[in-house]
């Protein structure tokens, strides 16, 4: 319910802060919250919101959302940072590694 309420917020600055607070309370594990957040990532116009979502997902159970189509969505819809590599890049790399077949 909390993740869904945050997604419905209109102010992206407040949304990013709420997501960062949610991330600081530990990893989310329920599928519904993860689905809500993975659905927000490609539609938000805020880099800070995308970074906050990445901060939550990087601590979550990858099995719930580590699908090739989600990795493609991250790559396609991520907002580029003028700061260079950031947490979104780390998330993409970890998800790709998780999807790679075991040698």
C-alpha atoms as one frame of an Amber mdcrd trajectory, in Angstrom:
protein
   0.000   0.000   0.000   2.816   2.401   0.860   4.633   1.897  -2.444   1.376
   2.397  -4.354   0.665   5.614  -2.438   4.149   6.932  -3.221   3.695   6.137
  -6.923   0.448   8.171  -6.959   2.190  11.280  -5.590   2.223  14.215  -8.026
   5.369  15.976  -6.759   8.451  14.125  -8.059  10.753  15.706  -5.453   8.543
  14.469  -2.627   8.155  11.144  -4.401  11.932  10.697  -4.608  12.355  11.549
  -0.916   9.595   9.127   0.076  11.197   6.367  -2.026  14.609   7.060  -0.477
  13.044   6.802   2.978  11.387   3.534   1.993  14.753   2.228   0.752  16.440
   3.110   4.027  14.062   0.799   5.895  15.421  -2.295   4.194  14.697  -4.243
   1.057  11.204  -4.736  -0.249  10.270  -8.303  -0.907   6.569  -8.322  -1.711
   5.863  -8.816  -5.391   3.083  -6.209  -5.525   5.326  -3.367  -4.291   8.117
  -4.388  -6.648   5.690  -4.475  -9.591   4.425  -0.984  -8.733   7.970   0.381
  -8.593   9.153  -1.357 -11.753   6.089   0.082 -13.494   6.922   3.610 -12.336
  10.526   3.543 -13.553   9.851   3.833 -17.316   7.152   6.509 -16.976   8.682
   8.933 -14.499  10.300  12.072 -15.859  12.500  12.480 -12.769  16.061  11.188
 -12.607  15.893  11.406  -8.801  12.832   9.142  -8.766  14.558   6.659 -11.074
  17.630   6.680  -8.825  15.460   6.146  -5.736  13.700   3.206  -7.425  17.097
   1.754  -8.349  18.148   2.142  -4.709  15.190   0.042  -3.608  15.490  -2.565
  -6.349  19.209  -3.077  -5.822  18.413  -4.293  -2.287  15.436  -6.437  -3.334
  15.172 -10.050  -4.380  16.131 -10.005  -8.067  14.128 -13.141  -8.793  10.916
 -11.149  -8.521  11.731  -8.768 -11.367  15.021  -9.745 -13.079  13.585 -10.408
 -16.502  15.251  -9.532 -19.822  12.342  -7.271 -20.757  12.730  -5.271 -17.538
  16.470  -4.835 -18.125  15.658  -3.574 -21.640  13.078  -1.176 -20.170  15.675
   0.137 -17.724  18.143   0.695 -20.534  15.581   2.256 -22.855  13.800   4.559
 -20.393  16.546   5.540 -17.995  17.195   9.244 -17.830  20.847  10.020 -18.452
  22.818  11.597 -15.668  25.294  14.380 -16.262  27.193  12.908 -13.300  28.194
   9.826 -15.290  27.618   6.315 -13.941  25.141   6.056 -11.118  23.024   3.598
  -9.146  20.838   2.867 -12.178  23.905   1.595 -14.052  24.837  -0.582 -11.079
  21.316  -2.045 -10.998  21.392  -2.790 -14.733  24.786  -4.481 -14.400  23.645
  -6.617 -11.449  20.442  -7.657 -13.184  22.370  -8.598 -16.330  24.778 -10.657
 -14.207  21.815 -12.335 -12.495  20.320 -13.239 -15.874  23.584 -14.599 -17.268
  23.611 -18.412 -17.405  25.817 -20.067 -14.819  29.083 -21.302 -16.301
